[in-house]
Amino acid sequence: MVRKSVSVFIVFIMVLLFATAASAQTYKPEYKMSIVVGPAGPWGEGAAKFAEAVKKYTDGRVNIKPYYSGQLFAGKQTNEFLLMKQGVIDFALGSTINWSTTVKELNLFSMPFFFPNYKALDAVENGEVGKRLFKIIEEKGVVGLGWAENGYRDLTNSKKVVKKPEDLEGLKVRVVGSPIFIDTFKAMGANPVSMNWGEALSAFQQGTVDGQENPVVSVIIPNKLWQVHKYATIWRYAIDPLILGVSKEVWDGLPAQDKEAIKKAADETVKWQKEGARKGLEGSMETLNVLRKNGMDVTVLTPKQVKAFKEKTKSVYDKWAQEIGAELVAMAEKDIQKATKGAAKPAPKTKAPKK
């Protein structure tokens, strides 16, 4: 009887040791998280918040280290998704623009003048289209944990006020390395130049590139672009959602309790991050006064002015609706129409600061 008890105890200890060893092998000492931008602003701060929340909710089992300013993809931001698929990058708070070179359906968000307001965007992300897009990226090797945001993309330049398509003629404008942006700016008469952000900042300082398009809160203000650009045009021509994602290879190797904890951290993070990206850009648009106070000439386009640019880019819409998938685009349009039905579309209100 004693021998039997000892044998059972030994077996129990062996199983326990084996389970402990297997559990230890499940986790990496560090999970690498890719961020295109630096730590300042809602995008970079969102990454730090997520890493902290994951560590807290997994009781330190999953330790994520954010790598800012594109350290993990050697300067080519459009490689981020592929490196996640390969397991080189574990997590990312990545732009749909950068991932769209691999996942063509994500070009939906870069369709010129497609999303009239945040309500329309939320309806698409939270509806069937958003679910379908997450299914597509998972099939390609990345699990989507939530929708975050970089914001509406607006224009700045060092040469002149831009109020109508003709004002873009001859302007050399830096765009990200996605073909739809090249098509859009060519259609509007500009000279688009594709380059990574670090190179672009040097080009602005040297005067070899005239302008760029990016969100006010996440990029224009943190990078103090008023130091190189005098003029800003607020036209909301494209939106830049972020996806908080994890390599499927990593995700599939995690136990259920950690997946639940990470999802909880993701839900908290994207809600907080979206609020930060939109802060001061709804209603009074007081954030634009930061640009004015720093010497920028800010032009907010009226719906009528925006319409002229939208008409100029109709050929881009027609081409890319087919590239993205006519059915998916039609589903998104339906969600947008429902979300904006009966809603007025007034020009954003701004109030110049007192001098």
Residue pairs with C-beta under 8 A, 6 or more apart in sequence:
26 253
26 254
26 255
27 61
27 62
28 90
29 63
30 63
30 64
30 65
31 62
31 63
31 64
31 65
31 90
31 91
31 250
32 64
32 65
32 67
32 72
32 88
32 89
32 90
32 91
33 47
33 50
33 51
33 64
33 65
33 66
33 67
33 89
33 90
33 91
33 92
33 93
34 67
34 70
34 71
34 72
34 73
34 80
34 83
34 84
34 89
34 91
34 92
34 93
34 94
35 43
35 44
35 47
35 66
35 67
35 68
35 69
35 70
35 92
35 93
36 43
36 69
36 70
36 77
36 80
36 94
36 95
36 98
36 197
37 43
37 44
37 68
37 69
37 197
37 218
37 219
37 222
38 44
38 68
38 69
38 222
39 45
39 47
39 48
39 66
39 68
40 222
41 217
41 218
41 219
41 221
41 222
42 149
42 217
42 218
42 273
42 276
42 277
42 279
43 93
43 148
43 150
43 218
43 242
43 273
43 277
44 66
44 68
45 273
45 276
46 93
46 148
46 242
46 244
46 269
46 270
46 272
46 273
46 276
47 66
47 68
47 93
48 66
49 268
49 269
49 272
49 273
50 64
50 91
50 93
50 244
50 265
50 266
50 269
51 63
51 64
51 65
51 66
53 264
53 265
53 268
53 269
54 62
54 64
54 261
54 262
54 265
55 62
55 63
55 64
56 265
57 261
57 262
57 264
57 265
58 258
58 261
58 262
61 258
62 254
62 258
62 261
62 262
64 90
64 91
69 198
70 77
70 196
70 197
70 198
72 80
72 83
72 88
72 89
73 79
73 80
73 83
73 89
75 196
75 198
76 177
76 196
77 95
77 98
77 176
77 177
77 196
77 197
78 98
78 101
78 102
78 176
78 177
78 178
80 89
80 92
80 94
80 98
80 99
81 94
81 98
81 99
81 101
81 102
81 103
81 137
81 140
81 142
82 102
83 89
84 90
84 92
84 94
84 141
84 142
84 245
84 246
84 247
85 102
85 140
85 141
85 142
85 247
85 248
86 141
87 247
87 249
87 250
89 247
90 246
90 247
90 250
91 244
91 245
91 246
91 247
91 250
92 142
92 243
92 244
92 245
93 148
93 242
93 243
93 244
93 245
93 273
94 242
94 243
94 245
95 150
95 176
95 240
95 241
95 242
96 106
96 109
96 110
96 240
96 241
96 242
96 243
97 106
97 109
97 110
97 176
97 178
97 181
97 240
98 176
98 178
99 106
99 137
99 142
99 243
100 106
100 107
100 110
100 178
100 180
101 177
101 178
101 179
102 140
103 133
103 136
103 137
103 140
104 323
104 324
105 132
105 133
105 136
105 324
105 325
105 328
106 133
106 137
107 178
107 180
107 320
107 323
107 324
108 114
108 124
108 129
108 133
108 324
108 328
108 329
108 332
109 115
109 121
109 238
109 239
109 240
109 241
110 178
110 180
110 181
110 184
110 238
110 240
110 320
111 180
111 238
111 316
111 317
111 320
111 321
111 324
111 329
112 184
112 187
112 237
112 238
112 309
112 310
112 313
112 316
112 317
113 236
113 237
113 238
113 306
113 309
113 310
113 313
114 238
114 239
114 317
114 332
114 336
115 121
115 124
115 236
115 239
115 336
116 236
116 336
116 340
116 345
117 340
117 343
117 345
118 278
118 282
119 339
119 340
119 343
120 335
120 336
120 339
120 340
121 239
121 241
122 339
123 335
123 336
123 338
123 339
124 130
124 332
124 335
124 336
125 147
125 241
126 147
127 331
127 335
128 331
128 335
129 328
129 331
129 332
129 335
130 147
132 328
132 331
133 144
134 143
134 144
137 143
137 144
137 243
137 245
138 144
138 248
141 247
141 248
141 249
142 243
142 245
142 246
142 247
142 248
143 245
143 246
143 247
143 248
143 251
144 243
144 244
144 245
145 243
145 244
145 245
145 246
145 262
145 263
145 266
145 270
146 243
146 244
146 266
146 267
146 269
146 270
147 241
147 242
147 243
147 244
147 270
147 274
148 241
148 242
148 243
148 244
148 269
148 270
148 273
148 274
148 277
149 239
149 240
149 241
149 242
149 273
149 274
149 277
149 278
150 215
150 218
150 219
150 240
150 241
150 242
150 277
151 215
151 216
151 217
151 218
151 239
151 240
151 277
151 278
151 281
152 215
152 216
152 236
152 237
152 238
152 239
152 240
152 281
153 213
153 214
153 215
153 236
153 237
153 238
153 239
153 240
154 213
154 214
154 215
154 216
154 220
154 232
154 233
154 234
154 235
154 236
154 237
155 162
155 173
155 211
155 212
155 213
155 232
155 233
155 235
155 237
156 211
156 212
156 213
156 214
156 220
156 225
156 229
156 231
156 232
156 233
156 296
157 171
157 173
157 210
157 211
157 212
157 229
157 230
157 231
158 204
158 207
158 210
158 211
158 228
158 229
158 230
158 231
159 171
159 210
159 211
159 231
160 167
160 171
160 231
161 167
161 231
161 233
161 297
161 299
162 168
162 171
162 231
162 233
162 299
163 233
163 299
163 301
163 305
164 305
164 308
164 309
165 188
165 189
165 308
165 309
165 312
166 189
168 185
168 188
168 189
168 190
169 189
169 190
170 189
170 190
170 191
171 190
171 191
171 210
171 211
172 190
172 191
172 193
172 208
172 209
172 210
172 211
173 185
173 190
173 191
173 192
173 193
173 209
173 210
173 211
173 212
173 213
174 192
174 193
174 194
174 195
174 200
174 203
174 204
174 209
174 211
174 212
174 213
175 181
175 182
175 185
175 192
175 193
175 194
175 212
175 213
176 194
177 194
177 195
177 196
180 316
180 320
181 192
181 194
181 213
181 238
182 192
182 194
183 316
183 319
183 320
184 192
184 237
184 238
184 313
184 316
185 191
185 192
186 192
187 312
187 313
187 315
187 316
188 309
188 312
188 313
189 312
193 203
193 209
195 203
195 209
200 209
200 212
201 223
201 228
203 209
204 212
204 225
204 228
204 229
205 228
211 229
212 225
212 229
213 237
213 238
214 220
215 240
215 277
216 232
216 234
216 281
216 287
216 288
216 291
217 276
217 277
217 278
217 279
217 280
217 281
217 287
218 277
219 225
220 232
220 291
221 287
221 290
221 291
224 294
226 291
226 294
226 295
226 296
229 296
230 295
230 296
230 297
231 296
231 297
231 299
232 288
232 291
232 296
232 297
232 298
232 299
233 299
233 301
234 285
234 288
234 298
234 299
234 300
234 301
234 348
235 301
235 305
235 306
235 309
236 306
237 306
237 309
242 273
244 266
244 269
244 270
246 262
251 259
254 262
279 287
280 286
280 287
280 288
281 287
283 349
284 349
284 350
284 351
285 300
285 348
285 349
285 350
286 351
288 298
288 300
288 350
289 350
289 351
289 352
289 353
291 298
292 298
292 352
292 353
293 353
298 350
300 347
300 348
300 350
301 309
301 347
302 347
303 345
303 346
303 347
321 329
